[in-house]
Amino acid sequence: MSTATSTERLTTKTQKAMVVYRLETEFLIGPRIGQQVLETACETLLGSQPAKGLQPGQIQVIVTALGASFGPKLAESDRVQVTLTLDNGAEDVQVIETVKLP
């Protein structure tokens, strides 16, 4: 896989990148202007508030859905938003014991 393809795939996974992509494709706005529109919207609507429901050590990312097929472009694949947690203490221990990870 080429570096450009890897970079494009990673960029496509973020919510903000999806907004910029839609601005570029649906409204024919250039990438730089699209990024500035997104930044202005985030500052105006969200201010400096953290993402809703996230705790320290958590991030939300958009990933390809488990049942998504391998053929279509990533932007056209089924995706889901998941919350990743750096360390979830007792819940992590319980999952490890249940799943019996190596």
C-alpha positions in Angstrom: 0.0 0.0 0.0 1.4 3.4 -0.9 2.0 6.1 1.6 -0.6 8.4 -0.1 -3.2 5.7 0.2 -2.5 5.0 3.8 -2.6 8.7 4.7 -5.9 9.1 2.8 -7.5 6.1 4.6 -6.4 7.5 8.0 -7.7 10.9 7.2 -11.1 9.6 6.1 -11.6 8.0 9.5 -12.1 11.2 11.5 -15.4 13.1 11.9 -13.7 16.3 11.1 -12.2 14.9 7.9 -15.6 13.7 6.9 -17.0 17.2 7.3 -14.2 18.7 5.2 -14.7 16.0 2.6 -18.4 16.8 2.3 -17.7 20.5 2.0 -15.2 19.8 -0.8 -17.4 17.4 -2.7 -21.0 18.6 -2.1 -20.3 22.4 -1.9 -17.2 22.5 -4.2 -15.2 24.3 -1.5 -11.4 24.0 -1.6 -9.6 22.0 1.1 -8.0 25.0 2.8 -11.3 26.9 3.0 -13.2 23.8 4.1 -10.8 23.3 7.0 -11.2 26.9 8.0 -15.0 26.6 7.8 -14.8 23.5 10.0 -12.5 25.2 12.6 -14.8 28.3 12.8 -17.8 26.1 13.2 -16.1 24.1 16.0 -15.0 27.2 17.8 -18.5 28.8 17.5 -20.6 25.7 18.4 -18.3 23.8 20.8 -16.1 26.5 22.3 -13.5 24.8 24.4 -15.9 22.1 25.7 -14.7 18.5 25.7 -16.6 15.9 23.6 -19.9 15.0 25.3 -19.7 12.0 27.5 -15.9 11.5 27.2 -13.8 11.0 30.3 -10.0 11.6 30.6 -8.2 8.9 28.8 -11.0 8.4 26.2 -11.2 9.3 22.5 -13.9 8.7 20.0 -13.0 7.5 16.5 -14.9 6.3 13.5 -13.9 2.9 12.2 -15.1 0.5 9.5 -18.0 -1.5 10.7 -17.3 -5.2 11.5 -19.5 -6.5 8.7 -18.3 -3.9 6.0 -17.1 -5.5 2.8 -13.5 -5.0 1.6 -14.3 -3.8 -2.0 -15.6 -0.2 -1.7 -13.6 2.9 -0.9 -13.3 3.6 2.8 -15.4 6.7 2.5 -18.2 4.6 1.0 -17.9 1.7 3.6 -20.2 1.2 6.6 -18.7 2.9 9.6 -19.4 3.2 13.3 -18.3 5.5 16.0 -16.5 3.9 19.0 -15.0 5.2 22.2 -11.5 4.0 23.0 -10.4 4.0 26.6 -6.7 4.0 27.7 -7.3 2.1 30.9 -10.7 1.2 32.3 -9.5 -0.6 35.4 -11.8 -3.3 36.8 -13.8 -3.6 33.6 -10.6 -4.3 31.5 -9.6 -7.1 34.0 -13.1 -8.6 33.7 -13.0 -8.5 29.9 -9.5 -10.1 29.8 -10.7 -12.9 32.1 -13.8 -13.5 30.1 -12.1 -13.5 26.7 -9.0 -15.3 27.8 -6.6 -13.2 25.8 -3.1 -14.7 25.4 
